[in-house]
Amino acid sequence: MRSLALWRAAGLAVLLAVVALVPLAGNVQLTQVGVLVLLYVGAAVAWNIFSGFTGYISLGAAVFFGVGVYTVALITQHQSLVGGVVFALFPLGGLVAAVVAVPFGLVALRVRRHTFVVVTIAVFFIFQLMASNFSWTGGVAGIIPPFLNWDQATVYNPFYYTAMLIAVVAAVLAWAIWGSRFGLQLRAIRDDEDRARGLGVKTMRVKLTAFVISGFIIGMLGGLYFYFQSDALPQYAFNPFFDLTIALMAFIGGFGTLSGPIFGALLLEPYLGWAQQQVTNTYVAQVVLGVLFLIVIIFLPRGILPTVGEKLTAINAGRQRRATERASGPPPGLPIGAATAGSSPEPTTRSAS
Amino acid sequence: MGTFLRALTDGVLEGGVYGLMAVGLTLIFGVLDIINIAQGIMVILGAYLSFVLWTHLHIDVFVGLLITIPAMFILGVVVQYLFIRPLRGRERTSMSLIACYAVAIIIEGILYQIFGSNYQSMNTYWTSPQAEFHVFGYYLPYIYVLGFALAVVFVAAIYFMLYRTQFGRSVRATMQDHTAARLVGIDVNRVAALTFGIGVGVTAAGGMVYGELNSFNPNTGYDLISRLLAIVILGGMGSIAGALGSAVFVITLASMVDVYWNPEWSTVVLYGAVVLVLVFRPQGLFGRREARAQ
């Protein structure tokens, strides 16, 4: 097992190195797509910290994203900041989003399952409509950031590395939470909330904490998006597709696992980015996406990574069993199942993969 | 007074149509324990079907229902059979949401491909200026009244089906307890497929009236499904009377805000009312607490 962990660490290091080298290729478009991919990796991981771990499917993550966008937009509008200092504003966007997450969570987390999903959708629409109806948000015309007089060739590099930093921090945070007492409480809520409460988990406080953490990260990404996209428009800052996309990324990769959302985002966002550039047949791309989802749901119902992991475990177990059978043969007088039971790992355990 | 009456009539009549669409959604939820996210785009699909029958074959939209309702019913049964039935296990709820969403974006993509993103109006006799009558000092189009009547007829038919037929008994039994229903010999899979079909089938009627009242494009489905979900949750999930009542309540409220304050804020008030009610009554206005165990 030790060597496996080493391999894993090495693989992770190589992946990070490759990701870090992408902007050095000097291809502006590639970097631009890369920023979005990393942004979605961070958002999907952050979404998963709350929704994946607790099982509460939130379709209100775009509220945090939009709040982050508008926080940074309004600050820069009134202070007209330029230069590298704008990057210091992103945590502020996260902070405001986290503050918004508290009342949002206190209302929404009182209900469960389907009702929770719908309450998050309702809150999302309230925010979107407020953004387009108030005058101080710029209404439907939105807010445009001050012109950043940066070198065109490398303009996206700072965004790229900031997005990468946020994504890595989010992933490390998710990993730290997963194994912690807090993470165990979250997963207990996911398995059986009433029993968890019976065993002394302060469910509301725990859920709300995860909700706020996830909101903080997504809010920061919103702040970044404002400068990256150079506008704050109600329909893009509070975008229903954003919610659905990160949820689908987590589901496709593996809902509630650590690497699932990262994998899903790396897989899906390049396709979505490409599909958006196909002006002539965007809709065909959309239909293809829907068909892909259905295929994943029918054949890989728990997401790609967990299902593939299970298959691999099963194959390995079968190989091991055959090997032991060849080596010794089943002992006489014992049923085959009894002889092999010890050598095959439990197929049903859920691994963090 | 005239303004008030107008807002009230508009709200109640249009609320009835929303009620019909919401009843389909809540029926599906009650029996299958899933949210059909695709209900919104299916309403729009129903509207487009009526539109196509009218423009190409000159079949009146009301007569066209004889074709569109069975078509949507079959679509529902097929979707349930292919994509909802195979889902099992702990992640069933979440996966069914994703499956319905996938169906929705496929339908949406196809509609965009065929009809484009331009807003479409029906342009039938019912939307013309002749088709209205004078009441309370203003002109009320016939379609408002006919649409409401249609909704009432369909909801009454669903009620009759649920409470006066053998099939309805099995549906209600399945709503109460899946396992027990199976134990007494109800073919739960068949009930689920037919219920999904009925829930989707009524969108054909709802969509036709919706299309007569509003202009629409494939993107309208998102706005619709959010409203329908808000209505269904407010009424209490799985409660048919609740869905109807809250549809009329919410749409009348929005119509009042429309008239007395500002159309731009009516939708905010709609969602705000839903969130506010759920703070005090998490089970909705008419729902029972923990009406349905996991």
Contacts between the chains, C-beta under 8 A, distances in Angstrom:
chain1	res1	chain2	res2	distance
A	55	B	94	7.9
A	57	B	94	5.5
A	57	B	97	6.9
A	107	B	275	6.2
A	107	B	278	7.4
A	107	B	279	5.5
A	110	B	278	7.6
A	110	B	279	7.1
A	110	B	282	5.4
A	111	B	278	6.2
A	111	B	282	4.5
A	113	B	93	6.4
A	113	B	294	7.5
A	114	B	29	7.1
A	114	B	35	5.4
A	114	B	93	7.3
A	114	B	233	7.8
A	114	B	237	6.1
A	115	B	233	5.6
A	115	B	237	6.7
A	115	B	278	7.1
A	115	B	282	6.8
A	115	B	284	7.8
A	117	B	35	7.1
A	117	B	97	7.1
A	118	B	35	7.7
A	118	B	229	4.6
A	118	B	230	6.8
A	118	B	232	7.7
A	118	B	233	4.5
A	119	B	233	7.3
A	119	B	274	7.8
A	119	B	275	6.4
A	119	B	278	5.9
A	121	B	226	5.8
A	121	B	229	6.3
A	121	B	230	7.9
A	122	B	226	7.5
A	122	B	229	7.9
A	122	B	230	5.5
A	122	B	233	7.9
A	122	B	271	4.3
A	122	B	274	5.2
A	122	B	275	5.4
A	123	B	271	7.6
A	123	B	275	6.3
A	125	B	226	5.7
A	125	B	267	7.0
A	125	B	271	5.0
A	126	B	268	5.7
A	126	B	271	4.9
A	126	B	272	6.0
A	126	B	275	7.2
A	129	B	264	7.7
A	129	B	265	7.8
A	129	B	267	5.6
A	129	B	268	4.7
A	129	B	271	7.7
A	130	B	268	6.6
A	132	B	264	8.0
A	133	B	264	5.0
A	133	B	265	6.4
A	133	B	268	7.0
A	240	B	222	6.2
A	244	B	101	6.4
A	247	B	98	7.5
A	248	B	98	6.5
A	248	B	101	7.7
A	251	B	94	7.1
A	251	B	95	7.4
A	251	B	98	5.5
A	255	B	91	6.5
A	255	B	94	6.6
A	282	B	112	7.9
A	283	B	109	4.4
A	283	B	110	7.5
A	283	B	112	4.3
A	283	B	113	4.5
A	284	B	109	7.1
A	284	B	113	6.9
A	285	B	109	8.0
A	286	B	105	5.6
A	286	B	106	7.8
A	286	B	108	6.9
A	286	B	109	3.7
A	286	B	112	7.4
A	287	B	105	7.5
A	287	B	106	5.3
A	287	B	109	3.9
A	287	B	110	6.3
A	287	B	113	7.6
A	289	B	105	6.5
A	290	B	102	4.4
A	290	B	103	7.0
A	290	B	104	7.8
A	290	B	105	4.3
A	290	B	106	3.7
A	290	B	109	6.6
A	291	B	102	7.6
A	291	B	106	6.6
A	293	B	98	6.3
A	293	B	99	7.5
A	293	B	101	7.4
A	293	B	102	3.7
A	293	B	105	8.0
A	294	B	83	5.9
A	294	B	99	6.5
A	294	B	102	4.9
A	294	B	103	7.5
A	294	B	106	7.9
A	297	B	83	7.0
A	297	B	87	7.2
A	297	B	95	5.6
A	297	B	98	6.1
A	297	B	99	5.1
A	297	B	102	7.0
A	298	B	83	7.0
A	298	B	86	5.7
A	301	B	86	7.9
A	301	B	87	6.7
A	301	B	88	7.6
A	301	B	89	7.2
A	301	B	91	6.7
A	301	B	95	6.0
A	302	B	89	8.0
A	302	B	91	6.1
